[in-house]
Amino acid sequence: MMTPSAKIKAYHDTIIKPEYGLDFFKKFSIVMNALDNRGARSHVNRMCLAANVTLIESGTAGYLGQVTPIIKNVSECYECQPKPAEKTYPGCTIRNTPSEPIHCIVWAKHLFNQLFGEADADEDVSPDSTDPELSGEAISDKLMQWSESTEPLHRVSTRMWAASCGYDAEKLFNKLFHDDILYLLRMDKLWRKRTPPTCLKWGILPDAVPGTSNSMTGTNDQRLWSIAECGNVFSDSLKSLKSRTEALAPGDHLVWDKDSKDCLDFVTACSNLRAHCFRIPRKSRFDVKSMAGNIIPAIATTNAVIAGIIVLQALKVLQGKKESCSAVYLNKHPNPRKKMIVPTHLDKPSPKCYACSSKAEVTVCLNTKQATLQVLEDKILKEHLHMCAPDVEVDDGKGTILISSEEGETEGNRDKYLADLNVTHGTRLRCDDFLQNFQLVINIVHVDSLKDGMDFEVVGDVCQPEPMQESPEQQASEEPQNFLLENDDDLILVEPGESCKRPLEDDDDNNVHPKRSCIVVD
């Protein structure tokens, strides 16, 4: 150890907690970030801005990497540049008509949460009889008869049903891959232009993998499992996850983790079984791990190089030489000057950034007659704008409170439509997050509908990408150097051809509360 007198205090917790508020961040001379998702990074970015503490941002993706010092009022912050929209999939496609392996993998992850994790009504895995594609057509007599004969009088959640049958592998299997598929087949309209799915029955599972040899070599992660193997893995992982759930404290639940054998086995088996039903190509365990986290394998040496660059930039800050800090990019191939590590100047803060500008303001377009206060709080403020505990009041001169971070104060209004709360076209909302020391003004624009069926759209004052000014080092490179990678986890998705400053980010289960070890040096 180079400094044996150093005192190191480690935490294993979510950084988005009240105890890690402004006073906590003010204790540090510098913060070095190695987080793996947009929500947590936005939170730390805002806390460092509020505490006036320099943040060293970083990320890696395979052979690529970057380090970006964020200095308040000097360089752009993490949120100065717009991010690409996250990939989402319509619920009716996931539940009724999957056509790609990723649809089956998303369904399997939803199933995991329904059985063992934090259940979400938007992640139901049962057939969706409200599919818009079925609109305008009466439900067939066959479907009605099937519903009446197979469904109980009072619908219960997937978890309650599984618990009632003791998480019996055979019963769960037959419900998911036989009964639910039969139910879908009775939705005649769905299969007029599609190949209908086929059912699987427990105990009658094919043991061969089409197009392969049972004697083929390769690790268990890399080869395709037969349907019979998927059934066995489904049963084994189900038992293990059930035991782990029973060992938890009352009210607690499991969190899906791609590095957990049981979690990954369960999702791999379930996604491949469903893919077989819909005649979709199956994937190996390794491929499922990649796709389930929207990721590509990480390179250990890349992480080591970026860690070293983080320390070098941090030393400049601690030595009082912030003016010599630079953004540094690690490339996959040497440029014509035979450089793989390319430094460049720090960009100035964007005057339109709603996180670090003096006048933080955005415009939100939505249908105020259909959007509820819950959508505003959960989907827009917390999910999209990454606020933790927002307080919202109407800028009407009266200070009408719309949302309060104090528990129970405005709960009664969550299901009301915005229009019923006098939030209409032209309304201005003042939002304040005490935990993040973050203020924001939202201008409401009423629209009857949005493209692609979106519930809302954040537009207007959010900055748009501008042409990049390349440094001489960058101009000499054979490929764009100015990028920001959003994930330093085990794997990340990087789409081919992306050359913007912030490519597609890792969704990593939309988990904005990652547990990370943090080191504090007194």
N, C-alpha and C positions, 0 to 999 in steps of 0.2 A: 504494500500500500504506500503510495507516494506521500500522503499526508496522514500519518498515524494519529495526529491530534484532532482530526476532523470528527465531528459528531454527526452521525447519519441517522435520520428518523424516517422510517418507511411507513407508508399508508397503503392499504389495499381497500379501496372504496370508490364510490362514484364521486367525481369532482363536482357534480351538480347537486350539492347539498347546502343548506343554509349555513352549516358550520364552516364551510369553505367559501365564505363571503368576502367582502371587500377588505376587511381587516386582515384576513388570512393572506390575501395576495399582497398587501402592503408590507408584509414582513420580508419580502424577498427583493433582492437587488436585480434579479433576472429570473425569467421563467423559460424553460426549454420544453417544447411541446413534441410529443410523439404519440398523438392520439389517432384514432382510426375511423372517425365518422364526423360528418358535418356539424351535427348538433353540439357535440362536446367541444369541437374546435371553435365554433362561433361563441360559445359560452366563455371559454378561457380567453378568447380574443377580447371580448367586451370587458371582462373582469380586469385584464391587464391594462386596457385603455383607461378604465375608471380609476385604477390604482396608480396610473402613470408608471408602470413597470414594463421594461422592454421585454418583448416576447420573441423567442427564436422559434419560428415555425419550421416544420420539416415534413418530408414525406418520401416514400419510395414506392416503386412499382417495377418489379423485376430488376432489370439492369439500369433503370432510370431513377434519378433522385434529385431532390432540391432542398435547399436551406434558405429561408427568407427571414431576416430580422424585421420585426415590426416595432417601430419607434413612433410613439405618439406625436402627431403634428409634423413628422418628418417623412415617414414612408407610409405607403398604403397598407391598410390592415387586411386581415383575412377576408373580410366581407366587401372590400372595395370593388372587386371584380365579380360580375354575375356568374352564377353557377348553372350548368346545364340542368334541365329538369330531370328528376329521378324517374327511372323506368317504373311504370305501374302496369298492371294487367286487370282488365275488367273482371269483376267477381263472377259474372255469368259465364265467362270463358273458362275460368279456373274450375268452376263447379259443374258446368254442363258440357262444354264443347272444347276441351283442350286439343291443341293441334301441334304443340312443340314440347320437347323435353322439359323446358323451363317451366311450362304451365303445370306439369305434373310435380315438379320439384317444389314449386310454390305451394301447391295443394298439400303436399306431404308435410311441409313446414307448418302450414296452418293446422293440419291434423295433429301434429305434435303439440301445438299450443292448446288446441281444444281438449286434448287428453291430459297433458301434464303441465303446460305452461300457463301464462296469463291469457285467459280466453278473451277473444275480441269478437263481438257480434258481426263485424265486417269480414271476419275470417272463417265464416261457416263453411263446412266442407260438404254438407248434404246437397242433393240436387235442388236447384233453384227454380221453383215453379213460377216465379215472377220475372223470369227472363224476358227482356223486351222483345226478343224474337218471337215469343209466343203471344204477344199482344194482338188483339183483334180476332183471336180464334178461341172458341170455347174449348175447355179442357175435355179431352175425349172421355167417353164412358169408361173405357178400359183403365185410364189413369185414375178416374174417380173411384172405380171399384177397387183398384189396387191400393189407393191411399186409405180407403176405409178399412180394408182387410189387413193392412200391414202397419198402419200408424196408430198409436194409442190415442185416446180421446184428448189427452192433454200432452202437448209436445214437451219433451224434456231435452236438455242440452246433451251434446255428444258425451261429455264427461259424466253426467249423471247416468246416462244409459250404460256407459262402459262400467261405471262403478256398480251399477245394479246387477250386472252379470259377472262381477269379479274380474273384469279385464280379461275375460276368457278369449284366448287367441282365435279359436275357431269361430266363435260368435261374432267377434269384431271383424274378422276377415270376411265372413259371408255377408255381413251387412255392407261393408265398404266396397267389396269387389264383386258381389253377386246381386244382393237386393237393391242397392242404390243404382247399379247399372241397369237392372231390369226396369226400375222406375224411370230412368232416363230414356230407355227405349220406347216407353209408352208416350213420350212427348214427340209425337209423330212429326211435327213440323220441323224439328231440329235436324232430322235426318233425310230430308228431301234432297238436299244437295251435298250431304256429307256421308261418309262411310259410317254406319252405325257401330257402336262398340260391342264387344263380346264380354260375357261374364266368366268369372273364375269361381271355382268351387273348392273349398278346403278339402284336402285329401285326394284331389284329382288334378295335380299340377304337373305340367310337362317338365321333364328333367333335362332336356336338350336345349342348347342355345343355337338357334338357326344361323347357318353360315360359319359356325365355328366347330372345333373339335373338343370333345370332353377332355382330351388328353393335352390340350394346349397348355404351354408353360406360361409363367408370368406370376407376379405377385397378386394376392387377393384383391388389392386395391385397383390394379390396372385391368383385370379381366372382367368380362361381362358375366354376371351371375345368371344361372338358369332360373326359371320361374319357381321351380321347387326349392332352390337355394334361397330365393327371396322370401318364400313362405317360411322357411326355417329361421332365417334371420329376423323376420318380422316377429315370430313367436318368441325367440330368445331375447331380442331387444325389448320387447313389450314387457316381459317378466322383469328384466333388470330395471327398466324405467319405473315400473310399478313399485318395486321395492325401494328405489330411491325416493319416490314421491311419498311413500308411507313413512319414511324416516324423517321427513321434514316437519317443522313446527306447524301447528294448525294455521291455515290461511296462507302458508307459504307455497311456492310453486317452483318448478324447474325452469331454467332458461336454456334455450337451444344453443349449443356450442358445437361448432364444426370440428373442434379438436377432441370432443368427447366421443369415445367409441360407440357407446349405446345410442347417443343422439344421431350420429352420422349413419350408423347401421339402420336405424329405424327409418330415417328419411330416404336413404338409398333404396331399401326394400320396398317401401310404400310407393315411392315415385316410379320405380320400375314395374311394379305390379299394375299400377294405374296406366302407365304407358302401354303395357301389353294389352290391356283392355281396349285402348283406343288406337291400337296399331301404330304407335309412335315409337321411334327408335329408343332403345334403352341406353343407359349410361353406366359406366363403371363407377365404383365407389370414389375413385380419384376425381373423375369428371363431375360427379354430384357435389363433392366438396368444393370444387372450383365454382360451379354454377350457383350453388346455394349461398355463397358469399359474394357473388359477382366478382370473381377474383382470378388472378393468375399466380403461379408460384413465385414466392419472394426469393431473393438471392441474399444469402447471409453476408457476403462481402460488400454488397451494396449498402446494407444497413450499417456495416462497420465504417465504410467510407463516409457516409452521411453523418454518423455519430461523431466522427472526428472533426468534420467541418462545423458541426453545431458547436463543439467545444472551442474551435478557433474563433468563431464569430462571437461567442460568449466572452472569451478573453478580451476581445476588443472593447466590448461594452463595459466590462469590469475595470478595465484600465482607463476608462474615460475617453476612449477613441471611437465614439459612435459614428463620427463622420467618415471613418474608414471602413465601416461595415458595408457589405455588399450581398446581393443575392447570388447564390452559387448553384449551378446546375451540373449534374452528373449525366453524361450521355452514354448511349450504348456503344457508339463507335467513335474513334478519334476524328476530329475535324481536320481540314487540310493543314492546320498548324500543328497537328498531332497532339491535340489537347482533348482529353475526355472530361476534365473538370473545368468549367467555364464560369468565371465570375462576371457579374454585370451590375450596373448601378441600381440603386433602390428607386422605384417609382414613387412619385408623390401621392399623398392621399387624394382620393376622388372627392370632389366637392358634393357629389350626389350620393355618397355612401350613407346609408341610414344607420350605420354603426359608429362611425367616427367623425362625421361632418357636424358642424355646429347647428345645422337645421335638418335634423333627421326626419324625413317625411316620405311616405309612400302612398300610392293610390291602389285601392283594391276594388276590382270589378266583380260584382256578384248580383244575384237576384235576391233583393232584400225581402221579397215576399215568400221565398222558399228556403233561404238560409237562416238557420237558427243561431241563437247566441252561443250555443255549444260549438257550432262549426267555427264561429269567429274565434272563440277561445282556444279550442283544441287543435283545429286544423290550420288556422291562419297564424295566430299569435305563437302558439307553442311549437307546432310541427314545422311550419314554413319559416317563421321569423325567429324561431329558437329562443323564445322568451321562457322563463321558468315559472314565475309567479306574478303574472301581469295584473295590474289595476287599470281599469279603463273608465274614463268619464267622457260624457258628451260635451264638446266645446260649444255650449249653448248659452254661456254666461251664467248658468245656474249651477254648474258643476254636478250634473246628474250622473250618479254612479251607475255604470252598466255592468262592470265585472269587478269583483273585489277578491283580493288574495286571502282575505280573512274567511275562514271556513264558515259556510252557512249563510253568509250575508246576502248573496245573490243567487243561491242555488235554485230558487223557485222560478227564475227567469230563463234557465238554460234551454228549455224546450220551446221557448217562444220565438216566433219569427222576428227578425230585425225590424221589419216594417211595423210590427205591432208595438215595438219599443221606441217608435219614432226615429229609427235609424233608416233614413231613406237617401235618395240621390242628393249628393252635396253635403251630407253630414260629415263633420270632422270629429274624429275621436282622438283623445289624448291618452296615450298608453305609457305606463310607468312600471318598470320592473325594479323594485327596491333591491333585490338580491344582486342584480347585475349593474345597478346604478345606471340604468339605461332608459332613455325617454324616446318616444316616437309618436309622430302624428300620422294618422291614417285618414285619407280622404276616400269616402265611400262613393262609388259610381254604380248606380243601378243599371243592370242589363237584364233583358228577358232571358237570354241564353248565351252560352259561350261555346266556342268551337271544341270539337272532340268530346263534348259532354262534360267539360270541366265544371267543378262546383264554384271555383273562384279563380281569379287571375290577378297577380300583383304586377302592376304596370306603372308607367308614368315616370316617377322620380327615381326609380331604380336604374342605375347606370347601365349603359349598353357597351359591349366590347368595342374598343377602338383599335385602329391599326397600331401595331407595336413598333416602337423605335428600337432598332437593333443596334447593339454595340458592335464595334469592329470585330470582336471575337466571334460574335454571333453571325455576322455577315459572312465570315470566312468558313462557317460550318456548313456541312452538307445537309443538315436537317435542322428544323426549328429548335432553339435551345430554351425559349422562354415558356416554361410550363410550370404548373403547380400540381403536385400529386397529393391526393387526398387521403392516402391510406398507407400506414407502415405496418399493417397487420401481416399475417402469413401470406395472404394472397390479395390481389386486387384486379379489377377489370380495367383494361386500357383498350379503348376501341381503336382499330387501325385508322390512320389518317387524321387523328386528332392532333391539332397543332395549336389550339387556343391555350391561353394561359392557365386555365383550370379545366382539365379534361373531366370526363365522367367520374363521379365519386363512387366510393364503395357504399352501398346501402347497409351492409352487414346487419340484416334483420331489423333495420330501422331502429337500432338500439342507441338512444342518445344518453344512456347512462352506463358507459363502459366502466368496468372495474380495472383500474390500472395501478400499479405500484408507483409511488412517487417518492423521490429521495429529497430530503431537506438537509442542507448542510448549514449548521449553525455557525 
